[in-house]
Structures are given as structure tokens and as C-alpha cells.
């Protein structure tokens, strides 16, 4: 998955902070294009190159446990993200769905989710 952002460096600072509790890091960094993942990139940031207004994306990152979901939410909001939903169970999705949602600096809905029982 890749998203376009207004300011790659500002978005990278946010994602560095928010993804660290989930084990995310920058295995590839080309300056204007940055790849995030645990071993190899599976999520990319790049500069906005298309015209018009960006549309909100919903991006979900899987967390290893519920503590990581809580740590993601804390780190993301400390980095300036708007909290959309504090960490909690979402039984309407499934019995063990535990997630937190924030709005990143580019207006995207970014989620950390754990699917494991407590």
C-alpha cells in the first residue's frame, strides 16, 4: 500500500512515532519515498503528485497484542494525531477485535488492530 502526502518528512516523523510500538521501521528510505515495515516495506509514503483534493484513506496496521494498540494510540496522539476512537474492543467486527483509530496529519484514518484474545 502507498499513500501520497503533502509533506513527506512531516508524515515520516508521524509514522516513525506511531508505528514504532507496532514494530514498524523504515527498511527503505529514498528521501522523497519511504518504505515502512517490520522486515521489508509493505507501506509506502510518497509526495502528492496528483491534482485535486486528497481523499481520506483508512489504513490499518496489525498489532501483536492489545498493549501495542494502546501504545500506538498514545504515541500517535502525542505526535499530534487527532484521536478518532480510543483503544477498545469492537465486538461488532468480531469477538476479539481490539483497535484504536487516529487521524494523521494528512487526514487519513490510521488504525492499529489486534485480532487476538486478551
C-alpha positions as CSV (number, residue, x, y, z in Angstrom):
1,X,0.0,0.0,0.0
2,X,1.2,3.5,-0.7
3,X,-0.2,6.9,0.1
4,X,0.6,10.4,-1.1
5,X,1.3,13.0,1.4
6,X,1.7,16.8,1.4
7,X,5.0,16.8,3.3
8,X,7.0,13.6,3.2
9,X,9.3,14.5,6.1
10,X,6.4,15.6,8.4
11,X,4.5,12.4,7.5
12,X,7.6,10.3,8.1
13,X,8.1,11.8,11.6
14,X,4.5,11.0,12.4
15,X,4.7,7.4,11.1
16,X,8.1,6.8,12.7
17,X,6.5,7.7,16.1
18,X,3.1,5.9,15.6
19,X,4.4,2.7,14.0
20,X,7.3,2.1,16.4
21,X,5.0,0.4,19.1
22,X,3.8,-1.9,16.3
23,X,7.4,-2.9,15.3
24,X,7.3,-0.7,12.2
25,X,10.5,0.9,10.9
26,X,12.0,2.3,7.7
27,X,13.7,-0.5,5.9
28,X,13.9,1.7,2.8
29,X,14.3,5.5,2.6
30,X,14.9,7.2,-0.7
31,X,14.3,10.7,0.8
32,X,11.1,11.5,-1.1
33,X,9.8,8.0,-0.9
34,X,9.9,6.0,2.3
35,X,9.0,2.3,2.9
36,X,7.8,1.0,6.2
37,X,7.5,-2.5,7.5
38,X,9.0,-4.9,10.0
39,X,11.4,-6.9,7.7
40,X,10.7,-5.2,4.4
41,X,8.5,-2.4,3.2
42,X,4.8,-3.1,2.8
43,X,3.6,0.5,3.4
44,X,5.0,3.5,1.4
45,X,4.8,7.3,1.8
46,X,5.5,9.5,-1.2
47,X,4.9,13.1,-2.3
48,X,1.5,14.1,-3.6
49,X,1.7,14.1,-7.4
50,X,-1.9,14.0,-8.5
51,X,-4.0,17.1,-8.7
52,X,-7.1,18.0,-6.7
53,X,-8.0,17.2,-3.1
54,X,-6.8,14.0,-1.5
55,X,-9.4,11.6,-0.4
56,X,-9.2,10.1,3.1
57,X,-7.7,6.6,3.2
58,X,-8.3,4.1,6.0
59,X,-5.1,2.4,6.8
60,X,-5.0,-0.5,9.3
61,X,-1.8,-1.9,10.9
62,X,-1.9,-5.2,12.7
63,X,-0.6,-5.1,16.3
64,X,0.9,-8.1,18.0
65,X,-1.1,-7.5,21.2
66,X,-3.5,-5.1,22.9
67,X,-0.7,-3.3,24.7
68,X,0.8,-2.4,21.3
69,X,-2.6,-0.9,20.2
70,X,-2.7,1.2,23.3
71,X,1.0,2.3,22.8
72,X,0.2,3.1,19.1
73,X,-2.7,5.4,20.2
74,X,-0.6,7.1,22.9
75,X,2.4,7.6,20.5
76,X,0.2,8.8,17.6
77,X,-1.7,11.3,19.7
78,X,1.5,12.5,21.4
79,X,2.8,13.1,17.8
80,X,-0.2,15.4,17.1
81,X,-2.8,13.0,15.6
82,X,-6.4,13.5,16.4
83,X,-7.9,10.6,18.3
84,X,-10.9,9.2,16.5
85,X,-11.5,6.2,18.7
86,X,-9.6,5.3,21.9
87,X,-8.4,1.7,22.2
88,X,-11.3,-0.7,22.8
89,X,-13.0,-3.9,21.8
90,X,-15.1,-3.7,18.7
91,X,-17.4,-6.8,19.0
92,X,-19.4,-5.8,16.0
93,X,-16.4,-6.7,13.9
94,X,-15.6,-9.9,15.7
95,X,-15.2,-11.2,19.3
96,X,-11.5,-10.3,19.8
97,X,-11.2,-7.2,17.6
98,X,-9.3,-4.6,19.6
99,X,-8.5,-1.4,17.8
100,X,-7.7,2.3,18.1
101,X,-8.1,5.0,15.4
102,X,-6.4,8.3,14.8
103,X,-6.4,11.0,12.1
104,X,-2.9,11.5,10.7
105,X,-1.5,14.9,9.6
106,X,-2.8,14.3,6.0
107,X,-6.3,13.5,7.2
108,X,-6.1,9.7,6.9
109,X,-7.9,7.4,9.3
110,X,-5.0,5.3,10.7
111,X,-5.8,2.2,12.8
112,X,-3.9,-0.3,14.9
113,X,-5.7,-3.5,15.5
114,X,-5.2,-6.7,17.4
115,X,-7.2,-9.8,16.5
116,X,-6.1,-12.0,19.4
117,X,-7.9,-12.6,22.6
118,X,-6.6,-10.8,25.7
